[in-house]
Amino acid sequence: MAPAPGDREARREDVSQAVWQVLADKGFGGLTLRAVATAMGASTGLLMHYFPTKRALVAHALDLLEKRTAARPRREPPAAGLAALRAALLDILPLAPGDVARNRIWVSSWDLALADDDLGADQGARYERLRSSLLRHLETARDLGELPPAADPGRLAATVVAFTHGLVVQALFDPARFPEDVQTSLLDDFLASIAEPLPARGP
């Protein structure tokens, strides 16, 4: 028997919490109806009313992941331009346990996105939104003279995302070599490498 509408809404949060628990523990590779049911202490039959197919479960998990990512606390940028870009990138890196869990889940979702055209298109759109969100900081940085006048903010946005997600993956696989201070130092080195050199001071 399907749950009554009121019961269905009341249990929706329980279902989402169980899905998140499974994702945090096992990633998308371990996301199954049985695993979610075990986390809830419920039957797989009950979950079939919410997720009639594995793809429906995956779609819900991705939606949940995107919403939690968007709702996470953000650093307040100390200034516009490169300082704001730095704050945005620190929000992405796996510097704290919650950041590590979220990034592990995102990375585990890539295999699914590569194997499914629709999920792949969704992931491509997410990257486009990320590049766009960073682009404004780079444009401001160029206007402020923090980047070379000939810098192409669009190309730099793609480079910044590539660097940041490359660092994310390395930190996830080798956390002992890439603790918080090392990640932050590497990020600062990278930002210095794209910045306009400061004018040389006279003797």
Secondary structure, DSSP 8 states (H G I E B T S, - for coil): ----HHHHHHHHHHHHHHHHHHHHHHTGGG--HHHHHHHHT--HHHHHTT-SSHHHHHHHHHHHHHHHHHHS-----SSSTHHHHHHHHHHHS--SHHHHHHHHHHHHHHHHHHH-HHHHHHHHHHHHHHHHHHHHHHHHHHHTTSS-TT--HHHHHHHHHHHHHHHHHHHHH-TTTS-HHHHHHHHHHHHHHHS--------
